[in-house]
């Protein structure tokens, strides 16, 4: 499902128990200096990540100051964030002239402890190549290093490297729990382009060998991935970014099932096996 950009007025874009992707939750907060919003999501653990701007996050008696160091856009520095336990009230206060803040959530029953993720904690991986049109970088905010401190939520930022190219290829899916081959993880993306007039294409093929759907994504588009193989691409001459939320049904570690007709290309893309391992 594609949700074009709109003024959500700080209300969830993907709410609790969404019929397509019930395991995840997503909101974008837009704040001016000194403005405060309280975020509480019963039944979901969350991660608060400024796309731009700097915020203070207060939750469960702890205060995390100066979260976020980007000013111009998501290409302007490293991400930072705060993990907020399931159902906990989080007060988000804007400390900069303005802030745009992603709030990512995954369904989880237990209540853990909050913590901050600073720029120095980000776990990056770069793979692919210009020759294979798959060159990209992933910045893991809540990645594998936080197993045991986070329940079901994986949060990362994905960037195409250079101008144009494909991401999420070889095509893969993760819509069925059938270990050891695959886990069910609902997924939500929010796209950005550099320059912002750029755009791309999100494919969604439900069954191998049969035609699927394609969505024209623009700066600010949100896509909910319910099932099927889902590569995406960006127009030549533009950079693409997407904020990625994954919520697992039975576990946090993601096991991707690669589309049989394209799976052999795993062997042709430099570094892709390291990328796969970073989600487990």
C-alpha positions, 0 to 999 in steps of 0.5 A, a space after each residue: 500500500 502506498 500512502 502519498 505525503 500529507 500533513 498528518 498533524 502529528 497523528 499516526 500514519 500507520 496506526 495500531 492493529 493496521 489491517 495490512 501491517 499490524 505488527 508495526 506502527 509509524 508516526 511523523 512529528 513536526 515540531 517548532 522550537 519549544 513545542 512538546 508532544 507526548 507519544 504513548 503507544 499501548 502494546 508497541 515498543 517505539 524508537 524516536 528518531 529525528 529526521 532533522 532537528 534536535 529534541 529532548 526525550 523524557 521517558 520512564 524517569 530518564 531524560 535524553 538531551 540533544 537527540 539528533 544532529 542533522 539540520 538540512 536533510 537526512 543526508 546531513 549527518 548520522 541518525 540518533 534515536 531513543 528506544 521507548 519501552 512498550 506503552 511508556 509515555 515519552 515527552 518529545 521537546 524540540 530544542 532546535 528551530 524546527 524538527 521532523 521526527 520519525 516514531 517507529 514501533 513494533 508490537 511487543 508485550 514486555 516492558 524493557 528499559 529505555 536507552 539512547 542511540 548516539 551517532 557513534 553507536 550507529 552500525 553501518 554496512 555498505 554493499 553492492 556496486 555501481 556495476 550491478 546497480 545495487 550500491 547502497 549503505 544501511 545505517 542500523 539504528 536498532 540493529 543486531 547489537 541491541 538483541 536482548 535490549 529490544 523486543 521485536 523492533 528493527 529500525 534502520 536507514 537505507 541510502 542508495 550510493 550514487 545516483 540511480 539504482 536498485 535497492 532490496 534486490 535480489 527480490 525477497 520477502 518475509 511474510 510467513 513464519 516458517 523457520 529456518 527459511 523465513 520469518 514474518 516481519 511486517 515492514 514500513 518505509 518512508 522515502 526521501 529523495 535528493 534533490 527532493 524533486 526526485 522519485 522512484 518505484 516500489 514493486 510488490 510481487 505477491 507470487 513468483 512468476 506472476 505480475 504484481 503491483 508498482 507504486 510511484 514513490 515521491 519525497 515523503 511517500 510511505 509504503 506498507 509492505 504486507 506480503 510479497 517480494 518488494 525491490 525498489 529503485 530510484 530515477 537516474 540522477 537522484 539519491 534515494 533514502 528510506 526510513 525502515 521499520 520492521 516488526 517481527 511476529 515471533 522473533 526480532 531476527 529477520 530471515 529473508 526468503 529470496 525470490 527463487 527466480 533471482 536468488 542466484 544473483 546473491 553471488 554477484 553482488 559484493 558484500 550482500 551476505 554481510 548485509 543479510 547477516 546484519 539483520 539476524 
